[in-house]
Amino acid sequence: VQFWAGWQYYQSAWSGLKNRSANMDTLIALGTSVAYLYSVFVVLQKSLLEGLGLRADVYFEVSATIITLILLGKFFELRAKGQTSAAIRKLIGLQAKTARVLRDGEELQLPIDHIVKGDRLLVKPGEKIPVDGVIAKGPLQLMKVW
């Protein structure tokens, strides 16, 4: 887990160090590496440490857990972004594509891109309001749905 799943943090940390800047990946790589290397030292020098009366605890699981939890968090973040993007695409799909424009006394069905400031639009009951504007004439009952 340390070096296979966490390789991207080491790459990013190395790039940051070359550019003399630190980021979150630098902190992750440094913290998990210290726990891992300390544990390797303890495994290799266990009898020496116990002979000195020091505890010989290892923390391999700590570095693996940190990397695993951060990767899991990134997975959920990407999934949430994907769902948000899909919802935004659906909302954009709900937008009116055309509008009824009154020009020179004639009613035209035009794409939204061809509407200009000053155009008079006709919105019939049940239709989507295609663009922002000012009500010029007629009774109005509007239901805003969020």
ROKE-667213 format. One record per residue (C-alpha): residue number from 1; residue in one letter; x, y, z. Coordinates in Angstrom, 3 decimals, decimal comma. Example, Ala and Ser with C-alpha at 12.3 -4.5 7.8 and 13.67 -1.06 7.14 Angstrom:
<torro><n>1</n><res>a</res><X>12,300</X><Y>-4,500</Y><Z>7,800</Z></torro>
<torro><n>2</n><res>s</res><X>13,670</X><Y>-1,060</Y><Z>7,140</Z></torro>
//
This chain:
<torro><n>1</n><res>v</res><X>0,000</X><Y>0,000</Y><Z>0,000</Z></torro>
<torro><n>2</n><res>q</res><X>2,753</X><Y>2,408</Y><Z>1,006</Z></torro>
<torro><n>3</n><res>f</res><X>4,555</X><Y>2,632</Y><Z>-2,312</Z></torro>
<torro><n>4</n><res>w</res><X>2,122</X><Y>1,080</Y><Z>-4,794</Z></torro>
<torro><n>5</n><res>a</res><X>-1,120</X><Y>2,855</Y><Z>-3,870</Z></torro>
<torro><n>6</n><res>g</res><X>0,704</X><Y>5,926</Y><Z>-2,582</Z></torro>
<torro><n>7</n><res>w</res><X>3,021</X><Y>6,449</Y><Z>-5,570</Z></torro>
<torro><n>8</n><res>q</res><X>1,105</X><Y>9,525</Y><Z>-6,784</Z></torro>
<torro><n>9</n><res>y</res><X>1,797</X><Y>11,277</Y><Z>-3,473</Z></torro>
<torro><n>10</n><res>y</res><X>5,506</X><Y>10,581</Y><Z>-3,808</Z></torro>
<torro><n>11</n><res>q</res><X>5,532</X><Y>11,861</Y><Z>-7,392</Z></torro>
<torro><n>12</n><res>s</res><X>3,711</X><Y>15,034</Y><Z>-6,422</Z></torro>
<torro><n>13</n><res>a</res><X>5,901</X><Y>15,562</Y><Z>-3,351</Z></torro>
<torro><n>14</n><res>w</res><X>9,051</X><Y>15,101</Y><Z>-5,436</Z></torro>
<torro><n>15</n><res>s</res><X>7,819</X><Y>17,601</Y><Z>-8,029</Z></torro>
<torro><n>16</n><res>g</res><X>7,010</X><Y>20,041</Y><Z>-5,249</Z></torro>
<torro><n>17</n><res>l</res><X>10,452</X><Y>19,675</Y><Z>-3,700</Z></torro>
<torro><n>18</n><res>k</res><X>12,110</X><Y>20,260</Y><Z>-7,079</Z></torro>
<torro><n>19</n><res>n</res><X>10,073</X><Y>23,463</Y><Z>-7,415</Z></torro>
<torro><n>20</n><res>r</res><X>10,771</X><Y>24,421</Y><Z>-3,797</Z></torro>
<torro><n>21</n><res>s</res><X>7,142</X><Y>24,289</Y><Z>-2,803</Z></torro>
<torro><n>22</n><res>a</res><X>5,192</X><Y>22,000</Y><Z>-0,531</Z></torro>
<torro><n>23</n><res>n</res><X>1,617</X><Y>20,848</Y><Z>-0,840</Z></torro>
<torro><n>24</n><res>m</res><X>-0,732</X><Y>18,395</Y><Z>0,834</Z></torro>
<torro><n>25</n><res>d</res><X>0,860</X><Y>15,488</Y><Z>-1,028</Z></torro>
<torro><n>26</n><res>t</res><X>4,230</X><Y>16,427</Y><Z>0,473</Z></torro>
<torro><n>27</n><res>l</res><X>2,733</X><Y>16,172</Y><Z>3,944</Z></torro>
<torro><n>28</n><res>i</res><X>1,133</X><Y>12,803</Y><Z>3,157</Z></torro>
<torro><n>29</n><res>a</res><X>4,340</X><Y>11,382</Y><Z>1,674</Z></torro>
<torro><n>30</n><res>l</res><X>6,468</X><Y>12,669</Y><Z>4,545</Z></torro>
<torro><n>31</n><res>g</res><X>4,130</X><Y>11,516</Y><Z>7,321</Z></torro>
<torro><n>32</n><res>t</res><X>3,518</X><Y>8,044</Y><Z>5,956</Z></torro>
<torro><n>33</n><res>s</res><X>7,191</X><Y>7,565</Y><Z>5,049</Z></torro>
<torro><n>34</n><res>v</res><X>8,337</X><Y>8,465</Y><Z>8,554</Z></torro>
<torro><n>35</n><res>a</res><X>5,904</X><Y>5,938</Y><Z>10,069</Z></torro>
<torro><n>36</n><res>y</res><X>6,998</X><Y>3,295</Y><Z>7,557</Z></torro>
<torro><n>37</n><res>l</res><X>10,753</X><Y>3,894</Y><Z>7,895</Z></torro>
<torro><n>38</n><res>y</res><X>10,533</X><Y>4,018</Y><Z>11,696</Z></torro>
<torro><n>39</n><res>s</res><X>8,745</X><Y>0,658</Y><Z>11,606</Z></torro>
<torro><n>40</n><res>v</res><X>11,438</X><Y>-0,812</Y><Z>9,339</Z></torro>
<torro><n>41</n><res>f</res><X>14,084</X><Y>0,446</Y><Z>11,783</Z></torro>
<torro><n>42</n><res>v</res><X>12,222</X><Y>-1,123</Y><Z>14,726</Z></torro>
<torro><n>43</n><res>v</res><X>11,935</X><Y>-4,472</Y><Z>12,918</Z></torro>
<torro><n>44</n><res>l</res><X>15,666</X><Y>-4,480</Y><Z>12,111</Z></torro>
<torro><n>45</n><res>q</res><X>16,815</X><Y>-3,243</Y><Z>15,540</Z></torro>
<torro><n>46</n><res>k</res><X>14,166</X><Y>-4,752</Y><Z>17,826</Z></torro>
<torro><n>47</n><res>s</res><X>16,608</X><Y>-6,551</Y><Z>20,120</Z></torro>
<torro><n>48</n><res>l</res><X>18,736</X><Y>-3,411</Y><Z>20,475</Z></torro>
<torro><n>49</n><res>l</res><X>15,727</X><Y>-1,275</Y><Z>21,399</Z></torro>
<torro><n>50</n><res>e</res><X>14,410</X><Y>-3,834</Y><Z>23,884</Z></torro>
<torro><n>51</n><res>g</res><X>17,894</X><Y>-4,141</Y><Z>25,377</Z></torro>
<torro><n>52</n><res>l</res><X>17,847</X><Y>-0,390</Y><Z>26,031</Z></torro>
<torro><n>53</n><res>g</res><X>14,432</X><Y>-0,700</Y><Z>27,670</Z></torro>
<torro><n>54</n><res>l</res><X>12,658</X><Y>1,101</Y><Z>24,823</Z></torro>
<torro><n>55</n><res>r</res><X>9,368</X><Y>0,055</Y><Z>23,285</Z></torro>
<torro><n>56</n><res>a</res><X>9,623</X><Y>-1,661</Y><Z>19,939</Z></torro>
<torro><n>57</n><res>d</res><X>6,239</X><Y>-0,822</Y><Z>18,421</Z></torro>
<torro><n>58</n><res>v</res><X>5,766</X><Y>-0,799</Y><Z>14,661</Z></torro>
<torro><n>59</n><res>y</res><X>3,410</X><Y>1,464</Y><Z>12,721</Z></torro>
<torro><n>60</n><res>f</res><X>3,145</X><Y>-0,127</Y><Z>9,285</Z></torro>
<torro><n>61</n><res>e</res><X>-0,641</X><Y>-0,150</Y><Z>9,586</Z></torro>
<torro><n>62</n><res>v</res><X>-0,695</X><Y>3,587</Y><Z>10,334</Z></torro>
<torro><n>63</n><res>s</res><X>0,950</X><Y>4,570</Y><Z>7,062</Z></torro>
<torro><n>64</n><res>a</res><X>-1,197</X><Y>2,105</Y><Z>5,104</Z></torro>
<torro><n>65</n><res>t</res><X>-4,380</X><Y>3,320</Y><Z>6,821</Z></torro>
<torro><n>66</n><res>i</res><X>-3,600</X><Y>6,985</Y><Z>6,159</Z></torro>
<torro><n>67</n><res>i</res><X>-2,994</X><Y>6,369</Y><Z>2,458</Z></torro>
<torro><n>68</n><res>t</res><X>-6,065</X><Y>4,132</Y><Z>2,179</Z></torro>
<torro><n>69</n><res>l</res><X>-8,351</X><Y>6,668</Y><Z>3,864</Z></torro>
<torro><n>70</n><res>i</res><X>-7,053</X><Y>9,531</Y><Z>1,727</Z></torro>
<torro><n>71</n><res>l</res><X>-7,531</X><Y>7,489</Y><Z>-1,459</Z></torro>
<torro><n>72</n><res>l</res><X>-11,034</X><Y>6,582</Y><Z>-0,314</Z></torro>
<torro><n>73</n><res>g</res><X>-11,768</X><Y>10,269</Y><Z>0,297</Z></torro>
<torro><n>74</n><res>k</res><X>-10,529</X><Y>11,163</Y><Z>-3,192</Z></torro>
<torro><n>75</n><res>f</res><X>-12,725</X><Y>8,426</Y><Z>-4,651</Z></torro>
<torro><n>76</n><res>f</res><X>-15,817</X><Y>9,843</Y><Z>-2,933</Z></torro>
<torro><n>77</n><res>e</res><X>-14,844</X><Y>13,365</Y><Z>-4,026</Z></torro>
<torro><n>78</n><res>l</res><X>-14,558</X><Y>12,323</Y><Z>-7,683</Z></torro>
<torro><n>79</n><res>r</res><X>-17,832</X><Y>10,428</Y><Z>-7,468</Z></torro>
<torro><n>80</n><res>a</res><X>-19,597</X><Y>13,459</Y><Z>-5,998</Z></torro>
<torro><n>81</n><res>k</res><X>-18,128</X><Y>15,705</Y><Z>-8,708</Z></torro>
<torro><n>82</n><res>g</res><X>-19,354</X><Y>13,296</Y><Z>-11,368</Z></torro>
<torro><n>83</n><res>q</res><X>-22,857</X><Y>13,299</Y><Z>-9,906</Z></torro>
<torro><n>84</n><res>t</res><X>-22,815</X><Y>17,095</Y><Z>-9,686</Z></torro>
<torro><n>85</n><res>s</res><X>-21,699</X><Y>17,375</Y><Z>-13,308</Z></torro>
<torro><n>86</n><res>a</res><X>-24,492</X><Y>15,040</Y><Z>-14,397</Z></torro>
<torro><n>87</n><res>a</res><X>-27,054</X><Y>17,099</Y><Z>-12,467</Z></torro>
<torro><n>88</n><res>i</res><X>-25,781</X><Y>20,321</Y><Z>-14,060</Z></torro>
<torro><n>89</n><res>r</res><X>-25,991</X><Y>18,755</Y><Z>-17,532</Z></torro>
<torro><n>90</n><res>k</res><X>-29,602</X><Y>17,743</Y><Z>-16,798</Z></torro>
<torro><n>91</n><res>l</res><X>-30,423</X><Y>21,279</Y><Z>-15,661</Z></torro>
<torro><n>92</n><res>i</res><X>-28,894</X><Y>22,739</Y><Z>-18,806</Z></torro>
<torro><n>93</n><res>g</res><X>-30,994</X><Y>20,283</Y><Z>-20,809</Z></torro>
<torro><n>94</n><res>l</res><X>-34,136</X><Y>21,715</Y><Z>-19,186</Z></torro>
<torro><n>95</n><res>q</res><X>-33,374</X><Y>25,203</Y><Z>-20,489</Z></torro>
<torro><n>96</n><res>a</res><X>-35,533</X><Y>26,419</Y><Z>-23,368</Z></torro>
<torro><n>97</n><res>k</res><X>-33,766</X><Y>26,089</Y><Z>-26,711</Z></torro>
<torro><n>98</n><res>t</res><X>-36,034</X><Y>28,423</Y><Z>-28,684</Z></torro>
<torro><n>99</n><res>a</res><X>-38,263</X><Y>31,423</Y><Z>-28,038</Z></torro>
<torro><n>100</n><res>r</res><X>-41,245</X><Y>33,056</Y><Z>-29,733</Z></torro>
<torro><n>101</n><res>v</res><X>-40,063</X><Y>36,492</Y><Z>-30,852</Z></torro>
<torro><n>102</n><res>l</res><X>-42,339</X><Y>39,257</Y><Z>-32,120</Z></torro>
<torro><n>103</n><res>r</res><X>-40,519</X><Y>41,197</Y><Z>-34,854</Z></torro>
<torro><n>104</n><res>d</res><X>-42,279</X><Y>43,576</Y><Z>-37,223</Z></torro>
<torro><n>105</n><res>g</res><X>-45,656</X><Y>42,220</Y><Z>-36,090</Z></torro>
<torro><n>106</n><res>e</res><X>-44,645</X><Y>38,699</Y><Z>-37,031</Z></torro>
<torro><n>107</n><res>e</res><X>-44,209</X><Y>35,785</Y><Z>-34,591</Z></torro>
<torro><n>108</n><res>l</res><X>-40,937</X><Y>33,914</Y><Z>-35,190</Z></torro>
<torro><n>109</n><res>q</res><X>-39,562</X><Y>30,814</Y><Z>-33,472</Z></torro>
<torro><n>110</n><res>l</res><X>-35,835</X><Y>31,561</Y><Z>-32,987</Z></torro>
<torro><n>111</n><res>p</res><X>-32,970</X><Y>29,862</Y><Z>-31,162</Z></torro>
<torro><n>112</n><res>i</res><X>-32,064</X><Y>31,487</Y><Z>-27,849</Z></torro>
<torro><n>113</n><res>d</res><X>-28,703</X><Y>32,584</Y><Z>-29,314</Z></torro>
<torro><n>114</n><res>h</res><X>-30,528</X><Y>34,895</Y><Z>-31,757</Z></torro>
<torro><n>115</n><res>i</res><X>-32,411</X><Y>36,830</Y><Z>-29,058</Z></torro>
<torro><n>116</n><res>v</res><X>-31,099</X><Y>40,377</Y><Z>-28,609</Z></torro>
<torro><n>117</n><res>k</res><X>-31,787</X><Y>43,055</Y><Z>-26,040</Z></torro>
<torro><n>118</n><res>g</res><X>-34,987</X><Y>44,867</Y><Z>-26,941</Z></torro>
<torro><n>119</n><res>d</res><X>-36,718</X><Y>41,875</Y><Z>-28,570</Z></torro>
<torro><n>120</n><res>r</res><X>-40,320</X><Y>41,284</Y><Z>-27,515</Z></torro>
<torro><n>121</n><res>l</res><X>-41,014</X><Y>37,677</Y><Z>-26,601</Z></torro>
<torro><n>122</n><res>l</res><X>-44,290</X><Y>35,828</Y><Z>-26,405</Z></torro>
<torro><n>123</n><res>v</res><X>-44,510</X><Y>33,165</Y><Z>-23,695</Z></torro>
<torro><n>124</n><res>k</res><X>-47,655</X><Y>31,042</Y><Z>-23,793</Z></torro>
<torro><n>125</n><res>p</res><X>-49,095</X><Y>29,183</Y><Z>-20,773</Z></torro>
<torro><n>126</n><res>g</res><X>-47,046</X><Y>26,120</Y><Z>-19,854</Z></torro>
<torro><n>127</n><res>e</res><X>-43,960</X><Y>27,226</Y><Z>-21,805</Z></torro>
<torro><n>128</n><res>k</res><X>-40,564</X><Y>27,779</Y><Z>-20,268</Z></torro>
<torro><n>129</n><res>i</res><X>-39,412</X><Y>31,356</Y><Z>-19,926</Z></torro>
<torro><n>130</n><res>p</res><X>-36,416</X><Y>31,350</Y><Z>-22,267</Z></torro>
<torro><n>131</n><res>v</res><X>-34,471</X><Y>34,418</Y><Z>-21,064</Z></torro>
<torro><n>132</n><res>d</res><X>-34,507</X><Y>37,092</Y><Z>-18,379</Z></torro>
<torro><n>133</n><res>g</res><X>-36,599</X><Y>40,104</Y><Z>-19,202</Z></torro>
<torro><n>134</n><res>v</res><X>-39,233</X><Y>42,649</Y><Z>-18,233</Z></torro>
<torro><n>135</n><res>i</res><X>-42,967</X><Y>42,006</Y><Z>-18,521</Z></torro>
<torro><n>136</n><res>a</res><X>-44,287</X><Y>44,431</Y><Z>-21,121</Z></torro>
<torro><n>137</n><res>k</res><X>-47,984</X><Y>43,569</Y><Z>-21,245</Z></torro>
<torro><n>138</n><res>g</res><X>-50,612</X><Y>41,087</Y><Z>-20,170</Z></torro>
<torro><n>139</n><res>p</res><X>-51,742</X><Y>39,300</Y><Z>-17,025</Z></torro>
<torro><n>140</n><res>l</res><X>-49,163</X><Y>37,046</Y><Z>-15,473</Z></torro>
<torro><n>141</n><res>q</res><X>-49,197</X><Y>34,150</Y><Z>-13,099</Z></torro>
<torro><n>142</n><res>l</res><X>-45,768</X><Y>32,652</Y><Z>-12,647</Z></torro>
<torro><n>143</n><res>m</res><X>-44,770</X><Y>29,696</Y><Z>-10,533</Z></torro>
<torro><n>144</n><res>k</res><X>-41,102</X><Y>29,596</Y><Z>-9,631</Z></torro>
<torro><n>145</n><res>v</res><X>-39,856</X><Y>26,066</Y><Z>-8,988</Z></torro>
<torro><n>146</n><res>w</res><X>-36,478</X><Y>25,563</Y><Z>-7,322</Z></torro>
//
